[in-house]
Amino acid sequence: MLEILRKRRSIRKYINTVIEAEKIDELVKSALLSPSSRNIQPCEYIVVTDRNILEKLSHAKEHGSSFLKSASLGMVVLADSDRSDAWIEDSSISSIIIQLTAESIGLASCWIQIRGRMHDTGETA
């Protein structure tokens, strides 16, 4: 585990390749096994491989998400604030579990956080 932590980096340039279904399954399984406050599990996950949707998601915030358009896979982590008062922490834990799993199976990753982020126009991301 320490080696995975040492090796993990935020990568923003990706090669155009199809990610094997087995690796996607590993990422989803690891997300579903993530701990949460009182085991409420307020998070849901959306796996995105469609290039058009990845392109649209790359515009979710004006600065710091454009690299998503060149990725082969995106995982959207959603959390229900009505189900848990620790939804921010729970989704953050889940996100880093996904990133560490990605590193362990040879995939690059980078976190894109949009909660509370604003566009230059003042509109929320």
C-alpha positions in Angstrom: 0.0 0.0 0.0 2.8 2.4 0.8 4.3 1.9 -2.6 1.0 2.8 -4.2 0.8 5.9 -2.2 4.3 6.8 -3.2 3.7 6.2 -6.9 0.3 7.9 -7.2 0.3 11.2 -9.1 -2.4 13.5 -10.5 -2.1 12.9 -14.2 -3.8 15.3 -16.7 -2.6 13.9 -20.0 -4.0 10.6 -21.2 -3.4 8.2 -24.1 -6.3 7.2 -26.3 -7.0 3.6 -25.3 -10.0 1.5 -24.3 -10.0 0.6 -20.7 -10.8 -3.1 -20.1 -14.1 -3.9 -18.5 -12.3 -5.8 -15.8 -10.5 -2.7 -14.7 -13.7 -0.6 -14.7 -15.3 -3.3 -12.6 -12.4 -3.1 -10.1 -12.8 0.6 -9.8 -16.6 0.3 -9.2 -16.1 -2.5 -6.6 -13.5 -0.5 -4.7 -15.8 2.5 -4.7 -18.7 0.4 -3.3 -16.4 -1.0 -0.6 -15.4 2.5 0.6 -16.1 3.3 4.2 -18.7 5.9 5.1 -19.9 7.5 8.3 -22.2 5.1 10.1 -22.0 3.0 7.0 -24.8 5.1 5.5 -23.1 4.8 2.0 -24.6 8.1 0.6 -22.5 8.0 -2.6 -23.5 6.9 -6.0 -21.2 6.4 -9.0 -21.6 7.1 -12.7 -19.1 5.5 -15.0 -18.6 7.5 -18.2 -16.8 6.1 -21.3 -18.8 8.0 -23.9 -16.4 10.6 -25.5 -19.3 13.1 -26.1 -20.2 13.0 -22.4 -16.6 13.2 -21.3 -16.3 16.3 -23.5 -19.3 17.9 -21.9 -18.1 17.0 -18.4 -14.7 18.7 -19.2 -16.6 22.0 -19.1 -18.1 21.4 -15.7 -15.9 24.1 -14.3 -14.0 26.7 -16.3 -10.6 26.0 -14.8 -9.0 22.6 -14.0 -11.3 20.1 -15.8 -10.5 20.5 -19.5 -8.2 17.5 -19.5 -11.2 15.2 -18.9 -12.0 15.4 -22.6 -8.9 13.3 -23.5 -9.6 10.6 -20.9 -11.0 7.2 -21.8 -13.0 7.0 -18.6 -14.5 9.3 -16.0 -16.1 8.3 -12.7 -18.6 10.8 -11.3 -19.0 10.5 -7.5 -22.3 11.9 -6.2 -23.4 12.1 -2.6 -26.8 12.7 -1.1 -26.5 15.5 1.6 -30.0 14.5 2.9 -28.8 11.0 3.7 -25.6 11.9 5.6 -24.2 15.0 7.3 -20.7 13.6 6.5 -21.4 13.3 2.7 -18.4 15.5 1.8 -16.0 13.4 3.8 -17.7 10.2 2.5 -17.4 11.2 -1.1 -13.8 12.4 -0.6 -12.8 9.0 1.0 -14.5 7.2 -1.9 -12.7 9.3 -4.5 -9.3 8.6 -3.1 -10.1 4.9 -2.8 -10.9 5.0 -6.5 -7.7 6.8 -7.3 -5.6 4.4 -5.3 -7.3 1.5 -7.0 -6.6 3.0 -10.4 -2.9 3.3 -9.5 -2.8 -0.3 -8.3 -4.2 -1.6 -11.7 -2.0 0.6 -13.8 -4.4 3.5 -14.6 -3.6 7.2 -14.3 -6.1 9.5 -12.6 -6.8 13.0 -11.4 -9.5 14.3 -9.1 -11.8 17.1 -10.3 -13.7 18.7 -7.5 -16.6 21.0 -8.4 -18.6 21.4 -5.2 -18.7 25.1 -4.4 -16.7 26.1 -7.5 -17.8 29.0 -9.6 -17.5 29.9 -13.2 -16.0 33.3 -14.1 -19.6 34.4 -14.8 -20.6 33.7 -11.2 -22.6 30.6 -12.1 -21.9 27.5 -9.9 -20.1 24.6 -11.4 
